[in-house]
Amino acid sequence: MTLASYTHDQFWDGRADSLWMQALGPLENAKEMASSRGTVVRRIGAQYRVLYEAVFGPMPAVWATESLSGAMPGSAPWAALTSEEKLSVTGVFVNAGKAIAAYERTLSVKENALDRYARGETFALTAPERKGLKAFFHAGCVQCHAGPRLTDDAFHTLRFPTGKQDGSADKGRIEAFALLAASEFNRAGSWSDARLGLAWPADQERLLGAFKTPSLRGVGTRSNFGHGGTLATLQDVANHYSERGLKATDPRAVGAVDPWIPEFDKTTRDSLVPFLKTLAGQAVDPASPQ
């Protein structure tokens, strides 16, 4: 979340094309917050009405309707609303997402050891950490994990184990195009301030099993990696990359690994871990007292 405002495609598979669209997804997702736009509107009206109206104008009268709780497309409370009420409720819901996105844009991260080393503080990294940084370049990690956020914001196939509950392989980016096109909140829709067209790559097939390169900011203080969270430690991640992901015969992943991804030896993969552990990403929140 901290640096999400600096990228265009959101979620691992890019199924949201704006920061505010991403913010809305978890709210109505049954496996995340399991809420609804009607419940969100009710909460805003009851607790944040003055603040909301100062920015977006009057709340629609329907917010005070008790039966609005649980209202979302496909639900009985939603079907009971008039077309005008549905538009009003969705409008407040969208504004909530845009407010969250505006807040996220204020967040930054504190300087870490790599930042200090890059600007000339030679001993900001220890000898093992500097060895790991060298391996990071030699092993080719920097091809995708470059720039201030240590990501190219692109999608690559590296055959990580699936995170699906049924154990089936996750198809990644290739499935996101249909999800994005079907969403009422995409950048080409009426709720978007950008009103940009949707554009798809001509060679979508190559994105089977592809996932977005994550920023490595903060990776040193996290656990459970890969889009399925199945790799417990940074050592597990290094091992996975050194073997170019799961084998082509392994049913837990699909897609062909990008051909330029190299294999590398045990010395290299073990060297990477001390360096990766230096990559802190502590957030700076301007709204919080320092």
C-alpha positions in Angstrom: 0.0 0.0 0.0 2.7 2.4 1.0 4.1 2.9 -2.6 1.1 1.7 -4.6 0.4 5.1 -5.9 3.5 5.1 -8.0 2.4 2.2 -10.1 -0.4 1.8 -12.7 -1.6 -1.8 -12.5 -2.9 -2.9 -9.1 -3.0 -6.3 -7.4 -0.7 -9.2 -8.4 -2.5 -9.7 -11.7 -3.3 -6.1 -12.5 -7.1 -6.6 -12.3 -7.5 -3.0 -11.2 -6.2 -0.1 -13.3 -6.3 2.7 -10.7 -5.5 3.1 -7.1 -9.1 3.9 -6.1 -10.4 0.9 -8.0 -8.0 -1.3 -6.1 -9.2 0.2 -2.8 -12.8 -0.8 -3.5 -12.0 -4.5 -4.4 -11.4 -5.8 -0.8 -14.5 -4.2 0.5 -17.0 -6.4 -1.4 -14.8 -9.4 -1.7 -16.3 -12.3 0.3 -12.8 -13.6 1.2 -11.5 -10.3 2.4 -13.7 -7.7 4.2 -17.0 -9.3 3.1 -18.8 -6.0 3.2 -21.0 -4.2 0.7 -21.3 -0.7 -0.9 -24.5 -0.3 1.0 -22.9 -1.0 4.3 -20.0 1.4 3.5 -22.5 4.2 2.6 -24.4 3.6 5.8 -21.1 3.8 7.8 -20.0 7.0 6.1 -23.4 8.6 6.7 -23.5 7.7 10.4 -19.9 8.5 11.3 -18.3 10.7 8.7 -21.1 12.6 7.1 -19.7 16.1 7.9 -16.3 15.2 6.6 -17.7 13.5 3.5 -20.0 16.4 2.6 -17.2 18.9 3.0 -15.4 17.3 0.1 -18.0 15.6 -2.1 -21.3 17.4 -1.4 -24.6 16.2 0.2 -25.0 12.5 1.0 -28.0 10.9 -0.8 -31.0 10.5 1.4 -30.9 6.7 0.9 -27.9 6.4 3.2 -30.3 6.5 6.2 -32.3 3.5 5.0 -31.6 0.6 7.3 -32.3 -2.0 4.6 -29.3 -0.5 2.7 -26.9 -2.6 4.8 -25.7 -5.5 2.7 -26.8 -3.9 -0.6 -24.4 -4.7 -3.5 -24.9 -6.0 -7.0 -26.5 -9.4 -6.9 -28.0 -9.1 -3.5 -31.7 -8.8 -2.6 -31.3 -5.4 -0.8 -29.6 -4.1 -4.0 -32.4 -5.4 -6.2 -34.9 -3.5 -4.0 -33.3 -0.1 -4.8 -34.4 2.1 -7.6 -32.0 2.8 -10.5 -31.4 6.3 -9.1 -30.6 5.0 -5.6 -28.2 2.4 -7.1 -26.3 5.2 -8.8 -26.3 7.4 -5.7 -25.0 4.5 -3.5 -22.3 3.5 -6.0 -21.3 7.2 -6.3 -20.6 7.4 -2.5 -18.8 4.1 -2.7 -16.6 5.3 -5.5 -15.8 8.5 -3.6 -14.8 6.5 -0.6 -12.3 4.6 -2.8 -10.9 7.9 -4.2 -10.5 9.3 -0.7 -8.5 6.2 0.3 -6.4 6.6 -2.8 -5.8 10.2 -2.0 -4.5 9.2 1.5 -2.3 6.5 0.1 -0.6 9.1 -2.1 0.6 10.9 1.0 2.6 7.9 2.2 6.3 7.5 1.7 9.1 5.3 3.2 12.0 6.0 5.4 15.6 5.7 4.1 17.1 2.2 4.5 20.6 0.9 4.4 20.7 0.5 0.6 19.6 4.1 0.2 22.5 5.2 2.4 24.9 3.0 0.6 23.8 4.3 -2.8 24.4 7.9 -1.8 28.0 7.2 -0.7 27.8 5.9 2.9 30.2 3.0 2.1 29.7 1.1 5.4 25.9 1.3 5.5 26.1 -2.3 4.2 28.3 -4.9 5.9 30.7 -7.1 3.9 28.2 -10.0 3.5 25.5 -7.5 2.5 27.7 -5.9 -0.1 28.5 -9.4 -1.4 24.8 -10.0 -1.7 24.3 -6.7 -3.6 26.9 -7.9 -6.1 25.1 -11.2 -6.4 21.8 -9.3 -6.9 23.4 -7.7 -10.0 25.3 -10.8 -11.3 22.3 -13.1 -10.9 20.1 -10.8 -13.0 17.7 -9.8 -10.2 18.2 -6.2 -11.1 16.6 -6.7 -14.5 13.2 -6.6 -12.8 13.9 -5.2 -9.4 15.4 -1.8 -10.4 14.7 1.8 -9.7 13.7 3.6 -6.5 11.0 1.0 -5.7 13.1 -1.9 -6.9 10.5 -3.0 -9.4 9.9 -2.7 -13.2 6.1 -2.8 -12.7 5.9 -5.4 -15.4 4.4 -9.0 -15.4 6.7 -12.0 -15.6 6.2 -15.8 -15.4 8.4 -17.4 -12.7 6.2 -20.4 -11.8 5.5 -19.7 -8.1 3.3 -22.3 -6.3 -0.4 -21.4 -6.6 -2.2 -19.7 -3.7 -5.6 -21.0 -4.7 -7.5 -22.9 -2.0 -8.4 -25.8 -4.4 -4.7 -26.1 -5.4 -5.3 -25.4 -9.1 -2.7 -23.3 -10.9 -3.3 -19.6 -10.9 -3.3 -18.2 -14.5 -2.3 -14.7 -13.3 -2.3 -11.8 -15.7 -4.0 -13.5 -18.6 -7.2 -13.8 -16.6 -7.1 -10.2 -15.4 -8.0 -8.7 -18.8 -11.5 -10.1 -18.7 -12.0 -9.1 -15.1 -10.9 -5.6 -15.8 -13.0 -5.2 -18.9 -16.1 -6.4 -17.1 -15.7 -4.0 -14.1 -17.8 -0.9 -13.8 -14.9 0.8 -12.1 -12.3 0.5 -14.9 -10.6 3.6 -16.3 -12.9 3.6 -19.4 -16.1 3.6 -17.3 -18.4 6.4 -16.2 -16.9 6.5 -12.7 -13.4 7.2 -13.9 -12.0 10.7 -13.8 -9.4 9.7 -16.5 -11.8 8.2 -19.1 -9.0 6.4 -20.8 -9.5 3.5 -23.2 -8.6 0.0 -22.3 -5.7 -1.4 -24.2 -4.5 -5.0 -24.2 -1.2 -6.4 -25.4 -1.4 -8.3 -28.7 0.5 -11.3 -27.3 -1.6 -12.0 -24.2 -0.7 -15.7 -24.4 2.8 -15.1 -23.1 1.2 -13.7 -19.9 -0.2 -17.1 -18.9 1.0 -17.5 -15.3 2.5 -14.0 -15.2 2.5 -11.9 -12.1 3.5 -8.3 -11.3 7.0 -7.7 -10.1 6.6 -6.7 -6.5 8.6 -3.8 -5.0 11.4 -5.1 -2.7 11.0 -2.2 -0.4 10.1 -3.8 2.9 10.9 -7.3 1.8 13.5 -7.6 4.6 10.9 -7.4 7.3 8.2 -9.6 5.8 7.5 -13.3 5.5 5.5 -15.6 3.2 6.4 -14.7 -0.3 5.1 -15.3 -3.8 1.5 -14.5 -5.0 0.3 -17.5 -3.0 2.4 -16.8 0.1 3.7 -20.3 0.0 7.4 -19.5 0.3 8.0 -18.9 4.0 11.5 -17.2 4.0 13.8 -15.2 1.9 16.0 -18.2 1.6 13.0 -20.1 0.1 12.6 -17.3 -2.4 16.3 -17.3 -3.4 16.1 -21.1 -3.8 13.0 -20.8 -6.0 14.6 -18.2 -8.3 17.9 -20.1 -8.5 16.0 -23.1 -10.1 13.9 -20.8 -12.4 10.7 -21.6 -10.6 8.7 -24.9 -10.5 9.4 -27.4 -13.2 7.2 -27.4 -16.3 5.6 -30.7 -15.2 4.6 -29.3 -11.8 0.8 -28.7 -11.8 0.9 -26.0 -9.1 1.9 -23.4 -11.8 1.3 -22.7 -15.5 3.1 -20.8 -18.2 6.6 -20.7 -19.5 9.3 -19.0 -17.5 10.7 -16.0 -19.3 13.7 -17.3 -21.4 16.2 -14.8 -20.1 15.7 -15.8 -16.4 19.0 -17.5 -15.4 19.7 -20.3 -13.0 22.3 -19.7 -10.4 24.3 -21.7 -7.9 24.1 -22.2 -4.1 26.8 -19.7 -3.4 24.9 -16.9 -5.2 21.5 -17.7 -3.8 22.9 -17.9 -0.2 24.7 -14.6 -0.7 21.5 -12.8 -1.7 19.7 -13.3 1.6 21.8 -11.0 3.8 21.4 -8.2 1.3 17.6 -8.8 0.9 17.2 -8.5 4.7 18.5 -4.9 4.6 15.6 -3.8 2.4 13.4 -2.2 5.0 10.4 -0.2 3.9 9.1 1.5 7.0 6.2 3.8 6.1 6.0 7.5 6.8 2.5 8.7 7.5 2.2 12.5 7.4 -1.1 12.2 9.3 0.5 10.5 12.3 2.5 12.4 14.9 6.2 11.7 14.5 
